[in-house]
Protein backbone atom coordinates (compact mmCIF):
# COMPACT_ATOMS: atom_id res chain seq x y z
CA UNK A 1 0.00 0.00 0.00
CA UNK A 2 1.49 3.35 -1.00
CA UNK A 3 0.18 6.71 0.16
CA UNK A 4 1.91 10.03 -0.39
CA UNK A 5 0.84 13.63 -0.10
CA UNK A 6 -1.37 15.31 2.42
CA UNK A 7 -4.08 15.93 -0.16
CA UNK A 8 -4.65 12.24 -0.88
CA UNK A 9 -7.60 10.68 0.88
CA UNK A 10 -6.66 8.24 3.60
CA UNK A 11 -9.65 6.26 4.77
CA UNK A 12 -9.98 6.07 8.52
CA UNK A 13 -12.92 5.00 10.64
CA UNK A 14 -15.04 8.01 11.66
CA UNK A 15 -13.96 9.22 15.06
CA UNK A 16 -11.04 6.78 15.27
CA UNK A 17 -8.13 7.66 17.55
CA UNK A 18 -4.96 7.39 15.46
CA UNK A 19 -1.64 6.35 16.97
CA UNK A 20 0.99 7.35 14.42
CA UNK A 21 4.53 6.02 14.24
CA UNK A 22 6.92 7.87 11.95
CA UNK A 23 9.83 5.72 10.84
CA UNK A 24 8.73 2.24 11.93
CA UNK A 25 11.49 0.64 9.81
CA UNK A 26 11.89 -3.10 10.28
CA UNK A 27 10.94 -3.03 13.97
CA UNK A 28 7.55 -1.30 14.54
CA UNK A 29 6.44 -0.47 18.06
CA UNK A 30 2.96 -1.88 17.38
CA UNK A 31 4.45 -5.38 17.26
CA UNK A 32 6.87 -4.89 20.18
CA UNK A 33 4.86 -3.01 22.79
CA UNK A 34 1.95 -4.05 24.97
CA UNK A 35 -0.79 -2.02 23.27
CA UNK A 36 -3.68 -3.43 21.31
CA UNK A 37 -5.49 -1.58 18.53
CA UNK A 38 -9.08 -1.54 17.28
CA UNK A 39 -11.27 0.24 14.75
CA UNK A 40 -11.69 3.08 17.24
CA UNK A 41 -8.02 3.11 18.31
CA UNK A 42 -5.85 2.22 15.35
CA UNK A 43 -2.11 2.14 14.66
CA UNK A 44 -0.69 3.74 11.53
CA UNK A 45 3.00 3.39 10.71
CA UNK A 46 4.51 5.61 8.00
CA UNK A 47 7.96 5.03 6.56
CA UNK A 48 9.80 5.58 3.30
CA UNK A 49 10.82 2.75 1.02
CA UNK A 50 11.28 4.52 -2.30
CA UNK A 51 14.86 5.71 -1.94
CA UNK A 52 14.08 9.20 -0.66
CA UNK A 53 15.28 10.65 2.64
CA UNK A 54 15.99 7.20 4.11
CA UNK A 55 17.94 5.93 1.09
CA UNK A 56 20.62 4.28 3.18
CA UNK A 57 21.21 3.66 6.87
CA UNK A 58 24.36 2.02 8.23
CA UNK A 59 25.60 1.50 4.68
CA UNK A 60 22.62 -0.64 3.68
CA UNK A 61 19.82 0.11 1.26
CA UNK A 62 16.94 0.88 3.55
CA UNK A 63 13.99 1.02 1.18
CA UNK A 64 14.03 -2.64 0.05
CA UNK A 65 14.36 -3.81 3.66
CA UNK A 66 11.23 -1.89 4.61
CA UNK A 67 9.26 -3.18 1.62
CA UNK A 68 10.21 -6.76 2.45
CA UNK A 69 9.46 -6.26 6.15
CA UNK A 70 5.97 -4.90 5.47
CA UNK A 71 4.92 -8.21 3.93
CA UNK A 72 6.02 -10.03 7.05
CA UNK A 73 4.25 -7.52 9.31
CA UNK A 74 1.02 -7.86 7.38
CA UNK A 75 1.19 -11.67 7.43
CA UNK A 76 1.82 -11.63 11.19
CA UNK A 77 -1.09 -9.27 11.91
CA UNK A 78 -3.49 -11.33 9.77
CA UNK A 79 -2.44 -14.55 11.48
CA UNK A 80 -1.87 -13.50 15.08
CA UNK A 81 -3.87 -10.29 15.64
CA UNK A 82 -6.66 -10.33 13.04
CA UNK A 83 -9.07 -8.41 15.27
CA UNK A 84 -6.74 -5.39 15.50
CA UNK A 85 -6.40 -2.42 13.15
CA UNK A 86 -2.67 -2.13 12.50
CA UNK A 87 -1.61 -0.51 9.22
CA UNK A 88 1.82 -0.03 7.66
CA UNK A 89 2.12 2.63 4.97
CA UNK A 90 4.93 3.48 2.58
CA UNK A 91 4.96 7.25 2.40
CA UNK A 92 6.79 10.50 2.93
CA UNK A 93 6.83 11.65 6.54
CA UNK A 94 7.73 15.17 5.41
CA UNK A 95 4.30 15.28 3.73
CA UNK A 96 2.08 12.99 5.78
CA UNK A 97 -1.12 11.62 4.18
CA UNK A 98 -3.22 12.83 7.10
CA UNK A 99 -5.48 15.78 7.78
CA UNK A 100 -4.61 18.59 10.16
CA UNK A 101 -5.20 17.77 13.84
CA UNK A 102 -6.27 14.17 13.17
CA UNK A 103 -3.75 12.20 15.26
CA UNK A 104 -4.01 11.36 18.96
CA UNK A 105 -0.32 10.53 19.42
CA UNK A 106 2.86 10.43 17.35
CA UNK A 107 5.92 8.31 18.11
CA UNK A 108 9.38 8.65 16.55
CA UNK A 109 12.16 6.25 17.53
CA UNK A 110 15.67 7.01 16.26
CA UNK A 111 14.39 9.29 13.51
CA UNK A 112 15.83 12.64 14.57
CA UNK A 113 19.27 11.07 15.02
CA UNK A 114 19.18 9.44 11.57
CA UNK A 115 21.52 10.75 8.82
CA UNK A 116 19.07 13.39 7.58
CA UNK A 117 19.49 17.01 6.60
CA UNK A 118 18.75 19.57 9.31
CA UNK A 119 15.91 21.02 7.23
CA UNK A 120 14.44 17.54 6.77
CA UNK A 121 14.40 16.93 10.52
CA UNK A 122 12.74 20.30 11.04
CA UNK A 123 10.08 19.41 8.46
CA UNK A 124 9.46 16.02 10.11
CA UNK A 125 8.72 17.73 13.41
CA UNK A 126 6.53 20.37 11.73
CA UNK A 127 4.49 17.68 9.99
CA UNK A 128 4.02 15.80 13.24
CA UNK A 129 2.88 19.03 14.89
CA UNK A 130 0.48 19.70 12.02
CA UNK A 131 -1.34 16.37 12.27
CA UNK A 132 -1.46 16.21 16.08
CA UNK A 133 -4.68 17.18 17.80
CA UNK A 134 -4.39 19.99 20.36
CA UNK A 135 -3.22 18.44 23.60
CA UNK A 136 -1.86 15.33 21.82
CA UNK A 137 1.69 14.15 22.43
CA UNK A 138 4.77 13.68 20.27
CA UNK A 139 7.05 11.09 21.86
CA UNK A 140 10.65 11.01 20.65
CA UNK A 141 13.03 8.20 21.55
CA UNK A 142 16.78 8.32 20.94
CA UNK A 143 18.71 5.11 21.48
CA UNK A 144 21.35 4.69 18.78
CA UNK A 145 24.30 7.10 19.27
CA UNK A 146 22.30 8.87 21.97
CA UNK A 147 25.48 10.41 23.39
CA UNK A 148 25.88 12.36 20.11
CA UNK A 149 22.30 13.67 20.27
CA UNK A 150 21.74 15.10 23.75
CA UNK A 151 18.15 15.55 24.92
CA UNK A 152 18.66 19.31 25.22
CA UNK A 153 19.13 19.49 21.44
CA UNK A 154 16.02 17.42 20.75
CA UNK A 155 13.99 19.57 23.15
CA UNK A 156 15.21 22.74 21.46
CA UNK A 157 14.07 21.45 18.05
CA UNK A 158 10.63 20.58 19.43
CA UNK A 159 10.19 23.99 21.07
CA UNK A 160 11.18 25.75 17.83
CA UNK A 161 8.13 24.13 16.23
CA UNK A 162 5.82 25.43 18.94
CA UNK A 163 5.51 22.19 20.90
CA UNK A 164 5.58 22.16 24.69
CA UNK A 165 8.21 19.86 26.18
CA UNK A 166 6.53 18.07 29.08
CA UNK A 167 8.98 15.41 30.19
CA UNK A 168 12.42 13.90 29.68
CA UNK A 169 12.84 10.26 30.65
CA UNK A 170 16.38 8.97 30.92
CA UNK A 171 17.32 5.32 30.59
CA UNK A 172 17.47 2.93 33.47
CA UNK A 173 14.68 4.17 35.75
CA UNK A 174 11.19 2.88 36.45
CA UNK A 175 9.51 5.47 34.23
CA UNK A 176 11.78 4.50 31.33
CA UNK A 177 10.89 0.85 31.84
CA UNK A 178 7.20 1.75 31.76
CA UNK A 179 7.69 3.56 28.43
CA UNK A 180 9.59 0.57 27.07
CA UNK A 181 6.70 -1.71 28.02
CA UNK A 182 4.33 0.45 25.95
CA UNK A 183 6.54 0.95 22.89
CA UNK A 184 8.93 -2.00 23.16
CA UNK A 185 12.72 -2.11 23.16
CA UNK A 186 14.30 -1.84 19.72
CA UNK A 187 15.77 -5.10 18.47
CA UNK A 188 19.51 -5.36 19.03
CA UNK A 189 19.60 -2.88 21.92
CA UNK A 190 20.10 -3.70 25.57
CA UNK A 191 17.34 -2.63 27.94
CA UNK A 192 17.58 0.83 29.49
CA UNK A 193 19.53 2.51 26.69
CA UNK A 194 18.81 6.07 25.52
CA UNK A 195 16.07 8.49 26.53
CA UNK A 196 12.56 9.70 25.73
CA UNK A 197 11.37 13.27 25.28
CA UNK A 198 7.62 13.85 25.54
CA UNK A 199 6.18 17.00 23.97
CA UNK A 200 2.62 18.23 23.58
CA UNK A 201 0.77 20.33 21.03
CA UNK A 202 -0.64 23.40 22.80
CA UNK A 203 -4.36 23.85 23.24
CA UNK A 204 -5.55 27.25 22.09
CA UNK A 205 -6.37 29.58 24.96
CA UNK A 206 -4.45 27.58 27.57
C-alpha positions in Angstrom: 0.0 0.0 0.0 1.5 3.4 -1.0 0.2 6.7 0.2 1.9 10.0 -0.4 0.8 13.6 -0.1 -1.4 15.3 2.4 -4.1 15.9 -0.2 -4.7 12.2 -0.9 -7.6 10.7 0.9 -6.7 8.2 3.6 -9.6 6.3 4.8 -10.0 6.1 8.5 -12.9 5.0 10.6 -15.0 8.0 11.7 -14.0 9.2 15.1 -11.0 6.8 15.3 -8.1 7.7 17.6 -5.0 7.4 15.5 -1.6 6.3 17.0 1.0 7.3 14.4 4.5 6.0 14.2 6.9 7.9 11.9 9.8 5.7 10.8 8.7 2.2 11.9 11.5 0.6 9.8 11.9 -3.1 10.3 10.9 -3.0 14.0 7.6 -1.3 14.5 6.4 -0.5 18.1 3.0 -1.9 17.4 4.4 -5.4 17.3 6.9 -4.9 20.2 4.9 -3.0 22.8 1.9 -4.0 25.0 -0.8 -2.0 23.3 -3.7 -3.4 21.3 -5.5 -1.6 18.5 -9.1 -1.5 17.3 -11.3 0.2 14.8 -11.7 3.1 17.2 -8.0 3.1 18.3 -5.8 2.2 15.3 -2.1 2.1 14.7 -0.7 3.7 11.5 3.0 3.4 10.7 4.5 5.6 8.0 8.0 5.0 6.6 9.8 5.6 3.3 10.8 2.7 1.0 11.3 4.5 -2.3 14.9 5.7 -1.9 14.1 9.2 -0.7 15.3 10.6 2.6 16.0 7.2 4.1 17.9 5.9 1.1 20.6 4.3 3.2 21.2 3.7 6.9 24.4 2.0 8.2 25.6 1.5 4.7 22.6 -0.6 3.7 19.8 0.1 1.3 16.9 0.9 3.6 14.0 1.0 1.2 14.0 -2.6 0.0 14.4 -3.8 3.7 11.2 -1.9 4.6 9.3 -3.2 1.6 10.2 -6.8 2.4 9.5 -6.3 6.1 6.0 -4.9 5.5 4.9 -8.2 3.9 6.0 -10.0 7.1 4.3 -7.5 9.3 1.0 -7.9 7.4 1.2 -11.7 7.4 1.8 -11.6 11.2 -1.1 -9.3 11.9 -3.5 -11.3 9.8 -2.4 -14.6 11.5 -1.9 -13.5 15.1 -3.9 -10.3 15.6 -6.7 -10.3 13.0 -9.1 -8.4 15.3 -6.7 -5.4 15.5 -6.4 -2.4 13.2 -2.7 -2.1 12.5 -1.6 -0.5 9.2 1.8 0.0 7.7 2.1 2.6 5.0 4.9 3.5 2.6 5.0 7.2 2.4 6.8 10.5 2.9 6.8 11.7 6.5 7.7 15.2 5.4 4.3 15.3 3.7 2.1 13.0 5.8 -1.1 11.6 4.2 -3.2 12.8 7.1 -5.5 15.8 7.8 -4.6 18.6 10.2 -5.2 17.8 13.8 -6.3 14.2 13.2 -3.7 12.2 15.3 -4.0 11.4 19.0 -0.3 10.5 19.4 2.9 10.4 17.3 5.9 8.3 18.1 9.4 8.7 16.5 12.2 6.3 17.5 15.7 7.0 16.3 14.4 9.3 13.5 15.8 12.6 14.6 19.3 11.1 15.0 19.2 9.4 11.6 21.5 10.7 8.8 19.1 13.4 7.6 19.5 17.0 6.6 18.8 19.6 9.3 15.9 21.0 7.2 14.4 17.5 6.8 14.4 16.9 10.5 12.7 20.3 11.0 10.1 19.4 8.5 9.5 16.0 10.1 8.7 17.7 13.4 6.5 20.4 11.7 4.5 17.7 10.0 4.0 15.8 13.2 2.9 19.0 14.9 0.5 19.7 12.0 -1.3 16.4 12.3 -1.5 16.2 16.1 -4.7 17.2 17.8 -4.4 20.0 20.4 -3.2 18.4 23.6 -1.9 15.3 21.8 1.7 14.1 22.4 4.8 13.7 20.3 7.1 11.1 21.9 10.6 11.0 20.7 13.0 8.2 21.6 16.8 8.3 20.9 18.7 5.1 21.5 21.4 4.7 18.8 24.3 7.1 19.3 22.3 8.9 22.0 25.5 10.4 23.4 25.9 12.4 20.1 22.3 13.7 20.3 21.7 15.1 23.7 18.1 15.5 24.9 18.7 19.3 25.2 19.1 19.5 21.4 16.0 17.4 20.8 14.0 19.6 23.1 15.2 22.7 21.5 14.1 21.5 18.1 10.6 20.6 19.4 10.2 24.0 21.1 11.2 25.7 17.8 8.1 24.1 16.2 5.8 25.4 18.9 5.5 22.2 20.9 5.6 22.2 24.7 8.2 19.9 26.2 6.5 18.1 29.1 9.0 15.4 30.2 12.4 13.9 29.7 12.8 10.3 30.7 16.4 9.0 30.9 17.3 5.3 30.6 17.5 2.9 33.5 14.7 4.2 35.7 11.2 2.9 36.4 9.5 5.5 34.2 11.8 4.5 31.3 10.9 0.8 31.8 7.2 1.7 31.8 7.7 3.6 28.4 9.6 0.6 27.1 6.7 -1.7 28.0 4.3 0.5 26.0 6.5 0.9 22.9 8.9 -2.0 23.2 12.7 -2.1 23.2 14.3 -1.8 19.7 15.8 -5.1 18.5 19.5 -5.4 19.0 19.6 -2.9 21.9 20.1 -3.7 25.6 17.3 -2.6 27.9 17.6 0.8 29.5 19.5 2.5 26.7 18.8 6.1 25.5 16.1 8.5 26.5 12.6 9.7 25.7 11.4 13.3 25.3 7.6 13.8 25.5 6.2 17.0 24.0 2.6 18.2 23.6 0.8 20.3 21.0 -0.6 23.4 22.8 -4.4 23.8 23.2 -5.6 27.3 22.1 -6.4 29.6 25.0 -4.5 27.6 27.6 
